[in-house]
Amino acid sequence: DQQVKQNSPSLSVQEGRISILNCDYTNSMFDYFLWYKKYPAEGPTFLISISSIKDKNEDGRFTVFLNKSAKHLSLHIVPSQPGDSAVYFCAASLGNFNKFYFGSGTKLNVKP
Amino acid sequence: DTAVSQTPKYLVTQMGNDKSIKCEQNLGHDTMYWYKQDSKKFLKIMFSYNNKELIINETVPNRFSPKSPDKAHLNLHINSLELGDSAVYFCASSQSGASTDTQYFGPGTRLTVL
């Protein structure tokens, strides 16, 4: 019973175009959401986050959108760069003691 | 100067053995975690410690025992290893354990049980 799901295991995008990574969750009590990026043989690194009181958060080329009614989260990367090629995990928390529920990741490949 | 380090990086062992994975963070954080990444690639929290005190203890078999000698270290000891324990184990730390704190992850330990 995974509460956070990333239904696309992989995504391939041309350099310079937009990458859209999607994430769905089931628990309406989640109040904080994050995206992590992971390169091979490394641990995940924090990318961007959003509180449930917002519907959008932007940081440079990265924007996270939250649609609470649809229980859907997305990460937009514009423009995509080859260095963005990695596995992206979304995660959600219930606001208690920093316990996060992670999705299974989407592997992004940005082609030069 | 690695922020969160884990040893060993790879661990291959036989069923029934006991093994430990060590984790150290030099970020001065109060909270540390262990996650397991299973075969379906989900990252699942196992344990978290805040200032050496156990905070989160998920439904993990009691063959798994975390030990925090000080707030910079959180080791994971596994008794009587089983095939299903094969996974990548990640250690992480965060400043205070608040839900808005960023977690910093180690590089992972790939455990293979034969």
Interface residues (C-beta under 8 A of the other chain):
Chain A: Q2 D31 Y32 Y36 A41 E42 G43 P44 T45 F46 S49 S51 F89 A91 S93 L94 G95 N96 F97 N98 K99 F100 F102 G103 S104 G105
Chain B: V4 T31 Y33 Y35 K40 K41 F42 L43 K44 I45 S48 N50 I55 I56 F90 A92 S94 G97 A98 S99 T100 D101 T102 Q103 Y104 F105 G106 P107 G108
